C-alpha cells in the first residue's frame, strides 16, 4: 500500500456481510419456465420432463410451451410453425453487413452483431408491448439459423442456401448449414438436440438477458447480452473443445495417459461436472444414446470408445459425470455439423429460453441491481500531477 493510502476498514454496516461469489445458490426471483432438480438429475420445462418432450415434442412446440406456458392446440402449433417459417429471411442490407465481416471473425461474433443490426429493421422495434415482444422474439428464433448458416457458408467460400419453407425448423437449419436435405431420422435427431438445450434456468446467458431487459431495454439488446455471455469459454464453446480433445487423443488406448497428464497439471477437462447437477446431467444421458447411434452409423466408433474411457477415468479420479457438452460434441460431429458452429448452435437452441425468460422478467419487472462490498480505501489524499 502506498504512503498516500489510509488503512483499510470495512464500511459501516458491511462488516458482517456474507458474500456469494458468482451468486452461487442465490435465488433472485420466482420462475415458471424451468426447474432443475440437481440432486436427482432431472430437468423440466413448464412442468414437463425433458425426457417426455424429447420423445414426443418438436422444437416449434417447445418454443410455444416455453413462451406461453402450455402446449399448443393444433391451430396454435400451425400458427407458430407458420410464423417461424415466414420469418427466416434476412433483410438485404443485413445480408450485406454479414458479407462484410473479416474472414477471421468467429461465427458467434457474427451472430451477436447481426442480431443487433436486425433490431434496426424490425417493424416492432419501438413497440414494447407483450404482443410485440413475442413477435420480436419469434423473429430472433427464426433468423438465428439463417445467420449461422449464411455466415458459415460465406466464410467457407460456399454458396449460401436460402431457407426452404417445406422443411421444419430443425430440418431447414440442417439443410442450410450442410447443403444436405436431412432424412426423417436426422431431422428428428437434430430436433431433439434443439429441444435439449433450449432452456436451463438462470444460466449465465439467460441471467445476462434478464439483467439487460430489467432496465426496460429491448428484447434484441437482451439477446445480444446473452450471446455475449455465451461467447465466454466458461459458458459456451465447451463442446467445441471436447471434440477437438477427442480428435487429439485419437486412439482409445491413449485416453487414460492423456487425461491423467492433464489432471496432474491441474488442467480442466471440458465436458465434465456441473454447478447444479450433483448426479447425472439428464441431457447428457439422452445425448449419449444419440451420439452412440450416429457415431456407429457414420464410422466414428473411436469417438465413443474414447468418450467411454474418459468417463471411466473422470469418475474414478474426480467423481465427475459428463455434462450436456460432452456427448453433444460427438453427436454434432457425427451428423456432419461444422465444429466452428458448435457454440452458435447452442445459441440457436437456447434462444427459445432467452425469449421466454425476458418475457417473464418483464411480467413483474424489478431492476436487477445487486450490491458489492467495498474493499478499497476511503478519503485518499489527492496529489497534484507534479507531485506523483
C-alpha contacts under 8 A as a table, 3 or more apart, distances in Angstrom:
res1	aa1	res2	aa2	distance
1	X	5	X	6.55
2	X	5	X	5.80
3	X	6	X	7.90
4	X	380	X	6.49
4	X	381	X	6.13
5	X	377	X	6.77
5	X	380	X	5.61
5	X	381	X	7.44
6	X	377	X	6.39
6	X	378	X	7.11
6	X	379	X	7.57
6	X	380	X	6.56
7	X	377	X	7.17
8	X	375	X	7.56
8	X	376	X	6.67
8	X	377	X	5.65
8	X	378	X	7.92
9	X	375	X	7.79
9	X	377	X	7.73
10	X	14	X	6.09
10	X	15	X	5.52
10	X	374	X	7.34
10	X	375	X	6.85
11	X	14	X	5.47
11	X	15	X	6.86
11	X	374	X	7.22
12	X	15	X	6.80
13	X	16	X	7.40
13	X	17	X	7.91
14	X	17	X	5.22
14	X	373	X	6.76
17	X	373	X	7.64
20	X	23	X	5.02
20	X	24	X	5.91
20	X	25	X	7.97
20	X	26	X	7.49
21	X	24	X	6.35
23	X	26	X	5.33
27	X	30	X	7.89
31	X	34	X	7.17
31	X	360	X	7.59
32	X	35	X	7.91
32	X	46	X	6.18
32	X	69	X	7.86
33	X	45	X	5.96
33	X	46	X	5.00
33	X	66	X	6.15
33	X	69	X	7.31
33	X	201	X	7.67
33	X	356	X	7.46
33	X	357	X	7.48
34	X	43	X	7.37
34	X	44	X	5.43
34	X	45	X	4.47
34	X	46	X	5.51
34	X	47	X	7.20
34	X	199	X	7.08
34	X	200	X	6.62
34	X	201	X	5.84
35	X	43	X	5.87
35	X	44	X	5.11
35	X	45	X	6.69
35	X	46	X	7.74
35	X	47	X	7.58
35	X	200	X	7.84
35	X	201	X	6.82
36	X	41	X	7.55
36	X	42	X	5.94
36	X	43	X	4.71
36	X	44	X	6.51
36	X	200	X	7.52
36	X	201	X	7.28
36	X	276	X	7.71
36	X	277	X	8.00
37	X	40	X	5.64
37	X	41	X	5.69
37	X	42	X	4.97
37	X	43	X	6.30
37	X	277	X	7.35
38	X	41	X	5.04
38	X	42	X	6.68
38	X	276	X	5.21
38	X	277	X	3.95
38	X	278	X	5.41
38	X	279	X	7.03
39	X	277	X	6.31
39	X	278	X	5.24
39	X	279	X	6.26
40	X	277	X	7.87
40	X	278	X	7.58
40	X	279	X	6.59
40	X	280	X	7.90
41	X	277	X	5.86
41	X	278	X	7.09
41	X	279	X	5.68
41	X	280	X	5.30
41	X	281	X	5.62
41	X	282	X	5.78
42	X	49	X	7.38
42	X	50	X	7.84
42	X	281	X	7.54
42	X	282	X	6.00
43	X	49	X	5.88
43	X	50	X	5.67
43	X	282	X	6.92
44	X	47	X	5.30
44	X	48	X	5.08
44	X	49	X	4.33
44	X	50	X	5.52
45	X	48	X	5.20
45	X	49	X	6.44
45	X	50	X	6.73
45	X	65	X	7.99
45	X	66	X	6.95
45	X	199	X	7.47
46	X	65	X	7.16
46	X	66	X	6.70
46	X	69	X	6.14
46	X	70	X	7.44
48	X	52	X	6.60
48	X	53	X	6.80
49	X	52	X	5.27
49	X	53	X	6.50
50	X	53	X	5.20
50	X	54	X	6.04
50	X	196	X	7.02
50	X	282	X	7.88
50	X	283	X	7.70
51	X	54	X	5.27
51	X	55	X	6.12
51	X	286	X	7.84
52	X	55	X	5.28
52	X	56	X	6.05
52	X	57	X	7.72
53	X	56	X	5.24
53	X	57	X	4.88
53	X	58	X	7.60
53	X	62	X	7.69
53	X	195	X	7.59
54	X	57	X	5.89
54	X	58	X	7.48
54	X	192	X	5.34
54	X	195	X	6.43
54	X	196	X	7.01
55	X	192	X	7.82
57	X	61	X	6.33
57	X	62	X	6.94
58	X	61	X	5.19
58	X	62	X	6.24
58	X	191	X	6.35
58	X	192	X	7.32
58	X	195	X	7.22
59	X	62	X	4.99
59	X	63	X	6.12
59	X	169	X	7.44
59	X	170	X	7.46
59	X	191	X	5.94
59	X	192	X	7.42
59	X	194	X	6.31
59	X	195	X	5.42
60	X	63	X	5.11
60	X	64	X	6.47
60	X	77	X	7.47
60	X	80	X	6.93
60	X	81	X	6.20
60	X	169	X	7.15
61	X	64	X	5.17
61	X	65	X	6.17
61	X	71	X	6.85
61	X	72	X	6.69
61	X	77	X	6.38
62	X	65	X	4.80
62	X	66	X	6.02
62	X	71	X	7.70
62	X	195	X	6.88
63	X	66	X	5.31
63	X	67	X	6.23
63	X	352	X	5.55
63	X	353	X	7.96
64	X	67	X	5.28
64	X	68	X	5.79
64	X	69	X	7.56
64	X	70	X	7.49
64	X	71	X	6.89
64	X	72	X	6.56
64	X	77	X	7.66
64	X	80	X	7.14
65	X	68	X	5.40
65	X	69	X	4.98
65	X	70	X	4.94
65	X	71	X	5.11
65	X	72	X	6.95
66	X	69	X	5.62
66	X	70	X	7.68
66	X	352	X	7.13
66	X	353	X	6.82
66	X	356	X	5.76
67	X	134	X	7.97
67	X	352	X	7.77
67	X	355	X	7.22
67	X	356	X	4.68
67	X	359	X	7.60
72	X	75	X	7.58
72	X	76	X	5.13
72	X	77	X	5.34
73	X	76	X	5.02
73	X	77	X	6.01
74	X	77	X	5.21
74	X	78	X	6.20
75	X	78	X	5.04
75	X	79	X	6.14
76	X	79	X	5.01
76	X	80	X	6.24
77	X	80	X	5.32
77	X	81	X	6.09
78	X	81	X	5.23
78	X	82	X	6.05
79	X	82	X	5.06
79	X	83	X	6.10
80	X	83	X	4.95
80	X	84	X	6.10
81	X	84	X	5.28
81	X	85	X	6.04
81	X	168	X	7.94
82	X	85	X	5.07
82	X	86	X	6.07
83	X	86	X	5.21
83	X	87	X	6.17
83	X	138	X	7.50
84	X	87	X	5.31
84	X	88	X	6.57
84	X	138	X	6.45
84	X	139	X	6.91
84	X	141	X	7.49
84	X	142	X	5.00
84	X	169	X	7.46
85	X	88	X	5.86
85	X	142	X	7.04
85	X	165	X	5.95
85	X	168	X	7.84
85	X	169	X	7.21
86	X	89	X	7.50
86	X	165	X	7.64
87	X	138	X	7.91
87	X	139	X	5.57
87	X	142	X	5.71
87	X	143	X	6.62
88	X	139	X	7.42
88	X	142	X	5.01
88	X	143	X	4.76
88	X	145	X	7.92
88	X	146	X	6.38
88	X	163	X	6.67
89	X	143	X	6.64
89	X	146	X	7.02
89	X	162	X	7.88
89	X	163	X	7.08
90	X	94	X	6.37
90	X	95	X	6.31
90	X	143	X	7.02
90	X	146	X	7.54
90	X	147	X	7.84
91	X	94	X	5.25
91	X	95	X	6.34
91	X	121	X	7.60
92	X	95	X	5.06
92	X	96	X	6.31
93	X	96	X	4.96
93	X	97	X	6.44
94	X	97	X	5.03
94	X	98	X	6.26
94	X	114	X	7.06
94	X	117	X	6.84
94	X	118	X	6.93
95	X	98	X	4.94
95	X	99	X	6.26
96	X	99	X	5.19
96	X	100	X	6.41
97	X	100	X	5.16
97	X	101	X	7.07
97	X	114	X	7.76
98	X	101	X	6.07
98	X	110	X	7.17
98	X	114	X	6.91
98	X	151	X	6.83
99	X	151	X	7.61
99	X	154	X	7.04
101	X	105	X	6.59
101	X	110	X	7.69
102	X	105	X	5.55
103	X	155	X	6.10
105	X	109	X	6.53
105	X	110	X	6.81
106	X	109	X	5.27
106	X	110	X	6.39
106	X	340	X	7.96
107	X	110	X	5.06
107	X	111	X	6.20
107	X	148	X	6.89
107	X	151	X	6.65
107	X	152	X	6.99
107	X	340	X	7.04
107	X	341	X	6.67
107	X	344	X	6.70
108	X	111	X	4.99
108	X	112	X	6.19
108	X	227	X	7.49
108	X	231	X	6.55
108	X	343	X	6.93
108	X	344	X	5.45
109	X	112	X	5.15
109	X	113	X	6.26
109	X	231	X	7.78
110	X	113	X	5.25
110	X	114	X	6.04
110	X	151	X	7.25
111	X	114	X	5.27
111	X	115	X	6.10
111	X	144	X	7.35
111	X	147	X	6.44
111	X	148	X	6.76
111	X	227	X	7.86
111	X	344	X	7.44
112	X	115	X	5.47
112	X	116	X	6.52
112	X	224	X	5.53
112	X	227	X	5.85
112	X	228	X	6.82
113	X	116	X	5.16
113	X	117	X	6.35
113	X	224	X	7.71
114	X	117	X	4.89
114	X	118	X	6.08
114	X	147	X	7.49
115	X	118	X	5.11
115	X	119	X	6.79
115	X	140	X	7.38
115	X	144	X	7.98
115	X	220	X	6.74
115	X	223	X	7.75
115	X	224	X	6.58
116	X	119	X	5.64
116	X	120	X	7.68
116	X	220	X	6.36
116	X	221	X	6.84
116	X	224	X	6.40
117	X	120	X	5.70
117	X	121	X	7.43
118	X	121	X	5.31
118	X	122	X	6.39
119	X	122	X	5.24
119	X	125	X	6.20
119	X	220	X	6.04
120	X	125	X	6.85
121	X	125	X	7.48
122	X	125	X	5.11
122	X	136	X	7.40
124	X	127	X	5.09
124	X	128	X	7.88
124	X	132	X	6.04
124	X	135	X	7.98
124	X	136	X	7.01
125	X	128	X	7.83
127	X	132	X	6.03
127	X	133	X	7.69
128	X	132	X	6.18
128	X	133	X	6.16
128	X	218	X	7.31
129	X	132	X	5.21
129	X	133	X	6.13
130	X	133	X	5.01
130	X	134	X	6.19
130	X	359	X	7.39
131	X	134	X	5.22
131	X	135	X	6.39
132	X	135	X	5.02
132	X	136	X	6.13
133	X	136	X	5.02
133	X	137	X	5.96
133	X	219	X	6.76
133	X	359	X	7.43
134	X	137	X	4.96
134	X	138	X	6.18
134	X	355	X	7.82
134	X	359	X	7.73
135	X	138	X	5.25
135	X	139	X	6.30
136	X	139	X	5.07
136	X	140	X	6.32
136	X	219	X	7.33
136	X	220	X	7.86
137	X	140	X	5.16
137	X	141	X	6.33
137	X	219	X	7.04
137	X	220	X	8.00
137	X	355	X	5.54
138	X	141	X	5.03
138	X	142	X	6.02
139	X	142	X	5.06
139	X	143	X	6.03
140	X	143	X	5.24
140	X	144	X	6.13
140	X	220	X	7.87
140	X	351	X	7.63
141	X	144	X	5.71
141	X	145	X	7.84
141	X	348	X	6.84
141	X	351	X	5.85
141	X	352	X	6.52
142	X	145	X	6.78
142	X	146	X	7.69
142	X	169	X	7.81
143	X	146	X	5.18
143	X	147	X	6.22
144	X	147	X	5.09
144	X	148	X	6.16
144	X	347	X	7.91
144	X	348	X	5.76
145	X	148	X	5.11
145	X	149	X	5.98
145	X	173	X	5.50
145	X	348	X	6.27
146	X	149	X	5.15
146	X	150	X	5.92
146	X	162	X	7.98
146	X	163	X	7.24
146	X	173	X	7.22
146	X	176	X	7.31
147	X	150	X	5.32
147	X	151	X	5.96
148	X	151	X	5.25
148	X	152	X	6.07
148	X	177	X	7.61
148	X	341	X	7.42
148	X	344	X	6.95
148	X	345	X	7.96
149	X	152	X	5.25
149	X	153	X	6.15
149	X	160	X	7.53
149	X	161	X	7.90
149	X	173	X	7.39
149	X	176	X	5.55
149	X	177	X	4.55
150	X	153	X	5.27
150	X	154	X	5.93
150	X	160	X	5.59
150	X	161	X	7.41
150	X	176	X	7.69
150	X	177	X	7.61
151	X	154	X	5.24
151	X	155	X	6.05
152	X	155	X	5.30
152	X	156	X	6.03
152	X	177	X	7.24
152	X	341	X	7.55
153	X	156	X	4.92
153	X	157	X	6.05
153	X	158	X	4.72
153	X	159	X	6.26
153	X	160	X	5.77
153	X	177	X	7.15
154	X	157	X	5.17
154	X	158	X	5.78
154	X	159	X	6.82
154	X	160	X	6.70
155	X	158	X	7.59
160	X	176	X	7.45
161	X	175	X	7.93
161	X	176	X	5.21
161	X	177	X	7.85
161	X	179	X	7.06
162	X	176	X	6.72
163	X	172	X	6.32
163	X	173	X	7.99
163	X	176	X	6.61
164	X	167	X	5.74
164	X	172	X	6.03
165	X	168	X	7.66
165	X	172	X	7.79
167	X	170	X	7.82
167	X	171	X	5.40
167	X	172	X	5.09
168	X	171	X	4.95
168	X	172	X	5.74
169	X	172	X	5.39
169	X	173	X	6.09
170	X	173	X	5.10
170	X	174	X	6.23
170	X	187	X	6.22
170	X	188	X	7.84
170	X	190	X	6.10
170	X	191	X	5.16
170	X	194	X	7.55
171	X	174	X	5.26
171	X	175	X	6.14
171	X	181	X	7.38
171	X	182	X	6.21
171	X	187	X	5.07
171	X	190	X	7.64
171	X	191	X	7.70
172	X	175	X	4.97
172	X	176	X	6.05
172	X	181	X	7.98
173	X	176	X	5.38
173	X	177	X	6.33
174	X	177	X	5.34
174	X	178	X	6.02
174	X	179	X	7.72
174	X	180	X	7.43
174	X	181	X	7.45
174	X	182	X	6.93
174	X	187	X	7.71
174	X	190	X	7.75
174	X	337	X	7.94
175	X	178	X	5.43
175	X	179	X	5.02
175	X	180	X	5.11
175	X	181	X	5.06
175	X	182	X	6.59
176	X	179	X	5.61
176	X	180	X	7.82
177	X	337	X	7.52
178	X	336	X	7.19
178	X	337	X	6.90
182	X	185	X	7.67
182	X	186	X	5.59
182	X	187	X	5.57
183	X	186	X	5.48
183	X	187	X	6.09
184	X	187	X	5.02
184	X	188	X	6.04
185	X	188	X	5.27
185	X	189	X	6.20
186	X	189	X	5.02
186	X	190	X	6.05
186	X	335	X	7.48
187	X	190	X	5.27
187	X	191	X	6.06
188	X	191	X	4.91
188	X	192	X	6.20
189	X	192	X	5.07
189	X	193	X	6.40
189	X	290	X	7.43
190	X	193	X	4.95
190	X	194	X	6.39
191	X	194	X	5.19
191	X	195	X	6.38
192	X	195	X	5.07
192	X	196	X	6.13
193	X	196	X	5.12
193	X	197	X	6.76
193	X	287	X	7.71
193	X	328	X	7.96
194	X	197	X	5.76
194	X	198	X	6.11
194	X	348	X	7.61
194	X	349	X	4.79
194	X	350	X	7.97
195	X	198	X	5.27
195	X	349	X	6.86
196	X	199	X	7.74
196	X	283	X	6.16
197	X	200	X	7.15
197	X	283	X	7.98
197	X	346	X	6.84
197	X	349	X	5.67
197	X	350	X	5.81
198	X	349	X	4.60
198	X	350	X	4.05
198	X	351	X	6.74
198	X	352	X	5.62
198	X	353	X	5.49
199	X	350	X	5.70
199	X	352	X	6.93
199	X	353	X	4.44
199	X	354	X	7.62
200	X	203	X	6.49
200	X	353	X	7.39
201	X	206	X	7.35
202	X	205	X	7.91
202	X	206	X	5.68
202	X	207	X	5.33
203	X	206	X	5.43
203	X	207	X	5.93
204	X	207	X	5.18
204	X	208	X	6.09
204	X	226	X	7.68
204	X	229	X	6.40
204	X	230	X	7.50
204	X	235	X	6.89
205	X	208	X	4.99
205	X	209	X	6.27
205	X	225	X	7.25
205	X	226	X	4.15
205	X	227	X	6.66
205	X	228	X	7.66
205	X	229	X	5.04
205	X	230	X	5.68
205	X	235	X	7.83
205	X	354	X	7.84
206	X	209	X	5.03
206	X	210	X	6.27
206	X	226	X	6.01
206	X	353	X	7.34
206	X	354	X	5.50
206	X	357	X	6.94
207	X	210	X	4.98
207	X	211	X	6.13
207	X	226	X	7.69
208	X	211	X	5.12
208	X	212	X	6.26
208	X	222	X	7.22
208	X	225	X	5.78
208	X	226	X	5.39
208	X	229	X	6.88
209	X	212	X	5.25
209	X	213	X	6.21
209	X	221	X	7.91
209	X	222	X	4.27
209	X	223	X	5.86
209	X	224	X	7.84
209	X	225	X	5.69
209	X	226	X	5.12
209	X	354	X	6.62
209	X	357	X	7.76
209	X	358	X	6.46
210	X	213	X	5.24
210	X	214	X	5.85
210	X	222	X	6.91
210	X	357	X	6.76
210	X	358	X	5.56
210	X	361	X	6.25
210	X	368	X	8.00
211	X	214	X	5.16
211	X	215	X	7.04
211	X	222	X	7.86
211	X	367	X	7.44
211	X	368	X	5.66
212	X	215	X	5.76
212	X	216	X	7.45
212	X	217	X	6.26
212	X	221	X	7.00
212	X	222	X	5.21
212	X	225	X	7.00
213	X	216	X	5.01
213	X	217	X	4.88
213	X	218	X	6.28
213	X	219	X	6.62
213	X	221	X	7.60
213	X	222	X	5.59
213	X	358	X	6.29
213	X	361	X	7.37
213	X	362	X	7.29
214	X	217	X	7.10
214	X	361	X	6.72
214	X	362	X	6.90
214	X	365	X	6.14
214	X	366	X	6.27
214	X	367	X	4.83
214	X	368	X	6.14
215	X	367	X	5.78
215	X	368	X	7.80
216	X	362	X	7.80
217	X	221	X	6.62
217	X	222	X	7.29
218	X	221	X	5.45
218	X	222	X	6.50
219	X	222	X	4.92
219	X	223	X	6.27
219	X	355	X	7.53
219	X	358	X	6.98
220	X	223	X	5.17
220	X	224	X	6.15
221	X	224	X	5.00
221	X	225	X	6.17
222	X	225	X	5.11
222	X	226	X	6.29
222	X	358	X	7.34
223	X	226	X	4.86
223	X	227	X	6.16
223	X	351	X	7.59
223	X	354	X	6.69
223	X	355	X	7.68
224	X	227	X	5.11
224	X	228	X	6.13
225	X	228	X	5.01
225	X	229	X	6.33
226	X	229	X	5.15
226	X	230	X	6.16
226	X	354	X	7.47
227	X	230	X	4.82
227	X	231	X	6.20
227	X	347	X	6.97
228	X	231	X	5.28
228	X	232	X	7.31
229	X	232	X	5.71
229	X	235	X	7.20
229	X	236	X	7.95
230	X	233	X	7.66
230	X	235	X	5.53
230	X	236	X	4.71
230	X	237	X	7.84
230	X	343	X	7.88
230	X	347	X	7.63
231	X	235	X	7.30
231	X	236	X	5.71
231	X	237	X	7.17
231	X	343	X	7.69
232	X	235	X	5.72
232	X	236	X	5.93
232	X	237	X	7.51
233	X	236	X	5.39
233	X	237	X	5.55
233	X	238	X	6.59
234	X	237	X	7.81
234	X	238	X	7.47
235	X	238	X	7.30
236	X	239	X	7.92
236	X	343	X	5.81
236	X	346	X	7.53
237	X	240	X	5.31
237	X	241	X	6.62
237	X	342	X	6.89
237	X	343	X	4.84
238	X	241	X	5.21
238	X	242	X	6.16
238	X	270	X	5.95
238	X	271	X	6.40
238	X	325	X	6.01
238	X	326	X	7.91
238	X	343	X	7.88
239	X	242	X	4.80
239	X	243	X	6.35
239	X	270	X	7.66
239	X	271	X	6.80
239	X	325	X	4.60
239	X	326	X	6.00
239	X	328	X	6.62
239	X	329	X	4.85
239	X	342	X	6.71
239	X	343	X	7.48
240	X	243	X	5.50
240	X	244	X	6.44
240	X	329	X	6.50
240	X	339	X	6.08
240	X	340	X	7.33
240	X	342	X	5.74
240	X	343	X	6.93
241	X	244	X	5.05
241	X	245	X	6.05
241	X	270	X	6.87
242	X	245	X	5.06
242	X	246	X	6.21
242	X	270	X	5.93
242	X	271	X	6.37
242	X	325	X	7.51
242	X	326	X	6.25
242	X	329	X	6.30
243	X	246	X	5.01
243	X	247	X	6.17
243	X	329	X	5.46
243	X	330	X	6.42
243	X	333	X	7.65
243	X	339	X	7.90
244	X	247	X	5.14
244	X	248	X	6.06
245	X	248	X	4.93
245	X	249	X	6.23
246	X	249	X	5.24
246	X	250	X	6.33
246	X	303	X	6.42
246	X	306	X	6.87
246	X	307	X	7.45
247	X	250	X	4.97
247	X	303	X	7.68
249	X	252	X	7.52
249	X	254	X	6.25
249	X	255	X	6.12
249	X	258	X	6.88
249	X	306	X	7.81
250	X	254	X	7.45
250	X	302	X	7.62
250	X	306	X	7.93
251	X	254	X	5.52
251	X	255	X	6.97
251	X	302	X	6.79
251	X	306	X	6.89
252	X	255	X	5.38
252	X	302	X	6.64
252	X	305	X	5.86
252	X	306	X	4.61
252	X	309	X	7.12
253	X	256	X	7.18
253	X	306	X	7.99
254	X	257	X	5.71
254	X	258	X	6.23
255	X	258	X	5.20
255	X	259	X	6.18
255	X	306	X	6.18
255	X	309	X	6.57
255	X	310	X	6.48
256	X	259	X	5.22
256	X	260	X	5.96
256	X	309	X	7.16
256	X	310	X	6.98
256	X	313	X	6.62
257	X	260	X	5.24
257	X	261	X	6.07
258	X	261	X	5.33
258	X	262	X	6.44
259	X	262	X	5.12
259	X	263	X	6.16
259	X	269	X	7.69
259	X	310	X	7.24
259	X	313	X	7.53
260	X	263	X	5.00
260	X	264	X	5.96
261	X	264	X	5.18
261	X	265	X	6.34
262	X	265	X	5.19
262	X	266	X	6.32
262	X	267	X	5.15
262	X	268	X	7.27
262	X	269	X	7.42
263	X	266	X	4.83
263	X	267	X	5.60
263	X	268	X	7.19
263	X	269	X	7.73
264	X	267	X	7.53
269	X	272	X	6.68
270	X	326	X	7.46
271	X	322	X	5.71
271	X	323	X	5.50
271	X	324	X	7.18
271	X	325	X	5.16
271	X	326	X	4.31
272	X	314	X	7.84
272	X	320	X	5.95
272	X	321	X	5.64
272	X	322	X	4.33
272	X	323	X	5.29
272	X	326	X	6.99
273	X	277	X	7.72
273	X	320	X	5.23
273	X	321	X	5.72
273	X	322	X	6.14
273	X	323	X	5.97
274	X	277	X	5.47
274	X	278	X	7.39
274	X	281	X	7.82
274	X	323	X	6.55
275	X	278	X	7.73
277	X	280	X	6.42
277	X	281	X	6.07
279	X	321	X	7.16
280	X	284	X	7.56
280	X	285	X	7.63
280	X	321	X	6.01
280	X	322	X	7.28
280	X	323	X	7.41
281	X	284	X	5.31
281	X	285	X	6.77
281	X	321	X	7.68
281	X	322	X	7.12
281	X	323	X	5.38
281	X	324	X	6.56
282	X	285	X	5.16
282	X	286	X	6.68
282	X	324	X	7.99
283	X	286	X	5.28
283	X	287	X	6.17
283	X	323	X	7.45
283	X	324	X	5.46
284	X	287	X	4.96
284	X	288	X	5.89
284	X	322	X	6.55
284	X	323	X	5.35
284	X	324	X	4.39
284	X	325	X	7.47
284	X	326	X	7.17
284	X	327	X	6.21
284	X	328	X	7.49
285	X	288	X	5.14
285	X	289	X	6.73
286	X	289	X	5.46
286	X	290	X	6.59
287	X	290	X	5.06
287	X	291	X	5.85
287	X	324	X	7.26
287	X	327	X	5.48
287	X	328	X	5.74
287	X	331	X	7.07
288	X	291	X	5.05
288	X	292	X	6.01
288	X	327	X	5.34
288	X	328	X	7.67
289	X	292	X	5.25
289	X	293	X	6.31
290	X	293	X	5.20
290	X	294	X	6.21
290	X	331	X	6.40
291	X	294	X	5.35
291	X	295	X	5.77
291	X	304	X	7.57
291	X	327	X	6.18
291	X	328	X	7.11
291	X	330	X	5.71
291	X	331	X	4.20
291	X	332	X	8.00
291	X	334	X	7.39
292	X	295	X	5.38
292	X	296	X	6.07
292	X	301	X	7.80
292	X	304	X	6.31
292	X	331	X	7.77
293	X	296	X	5.33
293	X	297	X	6.13
294	X	297	X	4.80
294	X	298	X	5.93
294	X	300	X	7.97
294	X	331	X	6.57
294	X	334	X	5.77
294	X	335	X	6.73
295	X	298	X	5.25
295	X	299	X	5.97
295	X	300	X	4.46
295	X	301	X	5.36
295	X	303	X	7.18
295	X	304	X	6.96
295	X	330	X	7.18
295	X	331	X	7.02
295	X	334	X	5.38
296	X	299	X	5.46
296	X	300	X	5.92
296	X	301	X	5.14
297	X	300	X	7.63
298	X	334	X	6.32
298	X	335	X	7.84
300	X	303	X	5.71
300	X	304	X	7.39
300	X	334	X	6.87
301	X	304	X	5.36
301	X	305	X	6.34
302	X	305	X	4.91
302	X	306	X	5.96
303	X	306	X	5.25
303	X	307	X	6.01
303	X	330	X	6.70
304	X	307	X	4.82
304	X	308	X	6.05
304	X	330	X	7.58
305	X	308	X	5.28
305	X	309	X	6.35
306	X	309	X	5.18
306	X	310	X	6.13
307	X	310	X	5.02
307	X	311	X	6.24
307	X	327	X	8.00
308	X	311	X	5.12
308	X	312	X	6.36
309	X	312	X	5.09
309	X	313	X	6.31
310	X	313	X	5.17
310	X	314	X	6.05
311	X	314	X	5.19
311	X	315	X	6.01
311	X	321	X	6.78
311	X	322	X	6.80
312	X	315	X	5.34
312	X	316	X	6.13
313	X	316	X	5.11
313	X	317	X	5.92
314	X	317	X	5.19
314	X	318	X	5.31
314	X	319	X	6.27
314	X	320	X	5.72
314	X	321	X	7.22
315	X	318	X	5.50
315	X	319	X	4.05
315	X	320	X	4.98
315	X	321	X	6.25
316	X	319	X	5.84
322	X	325	X	7.76
322	X	326	X	5.84
322	X	327	X	7.70
323	X	326	X	5.71
323	X	327	X	7.73
324	X	327	X	6.43
324	X	328	X	6.22
325	X	328	X	5.25
325	X	329	X	6.23
326	X	329	X	5.75
326	X	330	X	7.49
327	X	330	X	5.38
327	X	331	X	6.25
328	X	331	X	5.03
328	X	332	X	5.92
329	X	332	X	5.33
329	X	333	X	6.16
329	X	342	X	7.70
330	X	333	X	5.14
330	X	334	X	5.97
331	X	334	X	5.14
331	X	335	X	6.38
332	X	335	X	5.49
332	X	336	X	6.57
332	X	337	X	5.48
332	X	342	X	7.58
333	X	336	X	5.31
333	X	337	X	5.49
333	X	338	X	6.99
333	X	339	X	6.92
334	X	337	X	7.53
337	X	341	X	7.23
337	X	342	X	7.69
338	X	341	X	5.50
338	X	342	X	7.03
339	X	342	X	5.38
340	X	343	X	7.32
341	X	344	X	5.29
341	X	345	X	5.85
342	X	345	X	5.12
342	X	346	X	6.67
343	X	346	X	5.24
343	X	347	X	6.83
344	X	347	X	4.92
344	X	348	X	6.38
345	X	348	X	5.04
345	X	349	X	6.49
346	X	349	X	5.26
346	X	350	X	5.97
347	X	350	X	4.99
347	X	351	X	5.66
348	X	351	X	5.51
348	X	352	X	7.91
349	X	352	X	6.38
350	X	353	X	5.21
350	X	354	X	6.29
351	X	354	X	4.92
351	X	355	X	6.14
352	X	355	X	5.37
352	X	356	X	6.27
353	X	356	X	5.04
353	X	357	X	5.97
354	X	357	X	5.20
354	X	358	X	6.15
355	X	358	X	5.29
355	X	359	X	6.26
356	X	359	X	5.25
356	X	360	X	6.22
357	X	360	X	4.99
357	X	361	X	6.03
358	X	361	X	5.04
358	X	362	X	6.32
359	X	362	X	5.25
359	X	363	X	6.47
360	X	363	X	5.17
360	X	364	X	7.44
361	X	364	X	6.24
361	X	365	X	5.42
361	X	366	X	7.95
362	X	365	X	4.73
377	X	380	X	6.81
383	X	387	X	6.07
383	X	388	X	6.38
384	X	387	X	5.44
384	X	388	X	6.82
385	X	388	X	5.56
